[in-house]
């Protein structure tokens, strides 16, 4: 049995107890409403023990350790970043610092009675397998809507509230960036699991879609900084074995996240049919993916005598694509990055015979067919790109990736 710590004065408030070594270091907890030192000590001890038992932030699956904030109305411990999001729903959640603010005795009792595990059992009863659970590194939109979905809309307690993204059909208007003029125009989108496709129409009354994107190759990832809109979503799909980009947004944050999860639901149900023996845990990582790395590099042509040109590069699993502009609809070229077992390697630097002016920090990708030469502006960027390339090259190729390699077009 843990010994009861002695009461000590605290610089924050006179009615405070210091609890050494309950978690990590001394935890100062100020509690108002205690009528005697014994009651005060008991309340502080209950809060400290509840705090120590919840070692991770409740709001994300990031594993963010040592959350030192709490929602005193919901009874959960959260990290500082998520506490800021909770302040956006003051009618639902009121947050306090565990160590730096005073607490009512009733608030302590709620935290001790609820805590993160009990709250998870309540607020996450029926989270669909396909629903995206954000990490602390994800954009604000995903993290905020995850919080609102649980506490404000109670979507995971009542299945009927999940209809916007789980019905297998979704129709609506999104602002889409024009391929040629770069202007965002309202376009009608239809996602149909029965048809196995996401379609959009250039005119509201049009019968034929402007583009049909098969769910089989569909991907979506939020790109607020790249698109220049906090709700910006990049949708990609394969067309004639080449990647096509579509950039969209909606003024309503919930609408945008519902579209994202509807795409994930469609992908999930497609993969369940395509791989009937696979478990949910095996399928969920395949629903949508973020790009491994993006940024500017310089490149030269296949003869290595052409001048180096600055291009925007996107590493999407084994596809390395380069664009003149980050928001281009089509890549100027794509390079397949295989595995080391198949004679793919990445080397720092450039061959001594390399000609022309270029950035100082070179990278050479060696494939069975040729060498690709790139240059980075900084050494840090060079190291990051090499790490990304190495991660892919070190991973053995899956059977279906051999088919992709066989049909891949190495574009100069």
N, C-alpha and C positions, 0 to 999 in steps of 0.2 A: 504494500500500500504506500502511495506517495505521501511524503510528509507535508504537513501544512506549512507553507512559507510564512515568515514573519511579516508583520505590517510595517511599512516604511513610508515616510513622507515623500511626496512627489512634487517636483517643481511646477507641474501642470495644474494641480488642484490639491487642496488639503485632504479631501476624502478620497485617497487613492492608495492602492496596494501594489507593491512591486513583487512580481512572481519570477524569481530567478530560475533559469534552467528548465522551464517548462517546454520551451520550444527551441529557440536559438537565441541565446542571450537573455537579457532581462526584458520582460514584457510589462510595460506600464499600462494599466487599464483603469480609467477613471469612470466610476459609476455613481450616478446621483440617485437619491431616493433610498439610500440605505440608512436604517435607523440606528444601527450599532456596528461596531467594528467586526463582530462575528458575521453579521449578515453581509456586510461589505466584502469581507474576505471570501465568503461562500459564492457570492455573485461573480466576483472577479475570477475565481478559480473555475467556475462553470464556463465562462466565456473563453478563458485561456485554453481550457481543455478542448472545447469545441473547435477553437481556432487551430490548435495543433493537430487535431484529427483530420482537418480538411487542408491537405498540403498543396492542392492544386486549385486554380481558378475554376469556378463552376461554369463560366459562360462559354468557354471554348474547349476544344479537344487538343489544345496546344501543349498541355502539360506545364503551363506556366506555374512555376513553383512559388511557394510562400506568398499567397495573396494576403495583403494587409489592409484590405477594405472589405466592407460588408454592407449588404442591403438589409437594413433593420426592419423593413416591412415584408420582405420575402424570406428572410432567414438564410441567406447564402453568403459565402465568402468569395470575393472576386479580386482580381488584380487591379492596379491603378488604371490601366487603359480601359478596362471594361467598366470601371466605376464612372468614368466620364460618359460612357454610353448610357448607363443607368440614369444619369442626371437628365438625359433627354426624355425620360418617361416618368416625371416626378409624381404623376397621379397613380403610378403603379409601384415605383421603387424609390426609396429614400436611403442614401448611402452615408456611411460614416467610416472614418479611419479607426482601425482597431486599436492603434497605439496612441493617437494624438488627439482624440476627441472624448468628451465625457459621454457616458451612457446611462440611460434609465434602466432601472432594475427589470422592467417588463421587456425591454429590448434584449437584455442578456438572456432572459428566460426563453424568448423566441429563438434566438440563435442556438441555444443549447438543445432546444426541443426539435428544431428543424435540421439545420446543417446541410451540407452539399449532397450527401447521399440520399437523405430523405426527400430533398427538393427534386433531385433527379428522378426519383421514383414517381413523384407527383407530376412534374411538368414535362417529362419526356416519356410518358407511358407508351405512346404510339407513334414514335418518330419513324417514318418510312425509311427503309434501307437506303433508298436512293437520295434522300434529302441531304443536302450538303451541310456538314457540321464544320463551321469555320475554325481556322487556326488563328493565333494571335497575330500572325504575319499577313493575314488576308486583309482586303480593303475594308474600310469602315462600313460600307454598305452591307456586306455580308454579315459582319459581326452585329451590326445594329438590328438588322431584320431577324437574325437568329434570336436575339433577346426579345424583340417584340412578338415574334411568333409564339414563344413559350409563355411569356408573362402577360402580354397585352391581349393577344388574340386566342390564346389557349388552343393552338392548332393541334397539339400533340396529346390533348386530352379528349378531343372530339373529332373523329375521323371525317365527318361531313365538312369540316372547315378546311380540309386539305384538297377539296375538289378543284380549285384553280390550277393545281399542278399535277394532280394524280388521275384526272378523268380520262386521259388518253387522247384528248382533243383540246386544242387551244386556238383561239382566233382573236386577233386584235391588231392595233396599229402601233408601229414603232417608227422612230425617226432613224432613217438609214442614210448613210453617207454615199453620195453619188460616186461612181467609179471614175468618171472623167472630170467633173467640175468640183468635186469635193464638198458640195453643199448637202446638208442634211434635209431630207424630204420625208414626209409622212408616207409610209407604205404599209399595206395590209399583209400580215403574216398569218399563215395557218400551219399548225403542227398537228399531224394526224398519225397516230400509231398504226391505224388500220392501213393507211397508204404507205407507211414506212418512210415518211418524208416531211421536211419543213419546206414550205413554199412561201414566196412573196410575190406580190403583184404590183406592177408599176402604176396602175390606175385602179381606183376603187371598184369600178364597174367591169374591169377586165375579167374575161372568163379563163384565159390561159395565163399561167404564172410566168413571171419573168425568169425565175430560177427555181429549180427543184433540187433540194439538198437531201440526199439519202441519209437516214438515221444511222446507217452502217458506218459512215465515215464522219459523222457530225461531231464537232467539238465546240465548246463555248468556254470562254474565260473572261473575267472582268478585267478591263484595262482602263481605269479612270484617267490616269496620268497621260497615257498614250493617246487616247481619244479626246482628251480635254473636257470630259464631263464626268462628274462623280458617279453616274449610273451607266457609264459606257461599257458595252459588252462586245467582245470580238468573237464572231462565229466563223468557224472554218469548216471546209468540207473538201473532198477530192472531186475534181472534174478532169477527166481524161488523165488520171494519175498525177495531176498537178494540184497544188493547194490553192484554193480560192478563199479570200478574206472578205467578210462583210462586217461593217462596223455600225452598231445600232445603240440607241438609248431610249429611255422613256422618262418623262418628268416625274413619274410616281415611283418611288423606290421599291415599294412592295410589288408593283406590277413587274418591275425588271427582275427581281429575284424569283418571282413566280414563273416567269419565262425560263429562267435559268434552271430551276428545279423541274419544270415540265420537260425540258430537253433531257435532263438527267433521268427522269422517269421513263421517257421513251427509249433512251439508250439501255436502261436497265432491263426493260421488258424485251427488247430486241435480243440482248445478250443471253437472257434466260432461255430463249428459244434456240439461239445459235449454239449455246453451250449448256445443254440440259443437265449435265452432271455437276456443274460448277456451283459452289456455295456463294452466298451473298458476299462473304468476305473476299472471295476471289474476283467477283464481278465489280464491286463498288469502285475499286481504284481505276477501272477501265472506263468509267462513265464519262468523265471530263478530266482534262489535265491542264495544268499551267505549263507555259513554255519553260524549258530548262534554263535558257538564257537568251537575252536580247540585247542589242546594242550596235554601235557603229564599229566597223572595221574597214580596212582598205583591202582590195583584192586586185589581182592581175589576171590576165587571160591564160588559156591553156598552153601557149607557147612560152610564157614567162618573159616575154620581151615587150608586151603591151604595158602601157602606163598603169599605175595603181589608181583605182577609183574608190572613193568613199561610198560605202553601201550600208544599209541597215540590215543586220543579220538576225534571224530568228532560229533558235534551235528547238525543234518540236520532236522530241524523242530522237529517232534516227534520221530525221530530215533536217538538214541545214539549208535554210532558204535565205536569199538575199534580195533586197528591194532598193529601189532608188529613194523611196520615201517610206517611212514607217507605216503610213496608212494606205499604201498601194493595195489594190485588189489582188493583183497577181505578182508572184515572184519573178525577178529577172532570170533566176536560175535556182536549182536545187541540187544538193549533194547528199548522197546516201552515205551515212556513217555506219559501217559494219562493226565487227568485233575483231579482236586481236588474233583469234583463231583463224580468221579469214583474211589475214594480211593487211589489216587496217592499223595504222599507228599515228600518233600525234607527236610532233617534235617542236621544241622551242627554237626560234630563229628561222632564218631563210638560207637557202643555198648560197654559197659565195658568188656564184655567177649571176645572181639576181640583179636586174637592171632597173633604172628609173628611181625617181624620188618616192619615198614612202615613209610612213611612220616607223619609229625605231624598233618597235618590239614585235618581232615576227613570229609567225606560227606556220608550220608545214604539216598538212594532212596528207598522209601517204595512203593511197587506195590501190587495189590490184590493177587499176587502169592508168592512173596518173597521180601527180602530186598537185595539191591545191595550196597556194601561197596566200597568206593573209598577214596584215600588219595592224597592231593595236597602238593607240595613242599613248597609253601608259603601261607601265610594268604590271600594275595591279589588274588592269583589264586583261592583259596577256595571261596572267596566272589564272584568273577566273574562267576565261575561255578554255584554257588547257585542262583545267579541272573538269569542266562540263564535258569536253570531248572525251577525256579519259574515262569518265564515269560510264559513258555509252560504250566505248571500245572495250572496256573490261567486262561488259555484260555479254554472255553468250547470246547468239541470235536464236529467236524462236522460229519454228518451222515456217510460219506464215511470212516472216520477214525475209526469208530466202526468195519467196515469190516477188516481194516488193523490190528486192535488189535486182532480180532478173529483168524486171520490166522498167526499172528506173532509168530516167533520161538524165544524163549528166550534161547540164546546160553550161556553156562557156560564159 
